[in-house]
């Protein structure tokens, strides 16, 4: 079943849409939560919460062409919120590692909503300057929380190459944000 057909089921309020989405995207969605150190049980609970949130969001959203991205964003946000609520971000090695990697590029989290929007727009524009491979590696690491080893396996690279590529991309991002006046 295509994304368009699944979204049409959601729009028609047909619960088969949830079953089809789960069948097609359940494993990668749970992977987002597991990459943050969540248990399989927590990942399954968050996956179900994701479908509920999607059910409530479709309509007005109609993600015909980007259903996985739509669901992944919901799952990612729910997973991060769960970490924050439980205080586990202090114990999650992945969360600490990702935070430390990006601290050199991004502003402190106490930014205003306007600054956050500007940062998001600049980051999106920056990603368009990267090669497809660089963009995919960056997104797999910082959006889907994949480990460098998992990224290396997925793209047929060594983990050293992935780490080196991410280091260079973060440097480019820092320079880009400085040129845009977002960071000093």
Buried (B, 14 or more C-beta within 10 A) or exposed (E): BEBEEBBBBBEEEEEEBBBBBBEBBBEEBBBBBBBBBBEEEBBBBBBEBBBEBBBEBBEEEBBBEEBBEBBBBBBBEBBBEBBEEEEBBEEBEBBEEBEEBBEEBBBEEEBEEEEEEBBEEBBEEBBEEBEEEBBBBBBBBBBBBBBBEBBBEEBEBEBEBBBEBBEEBBEBBBEBBEEBEBBE
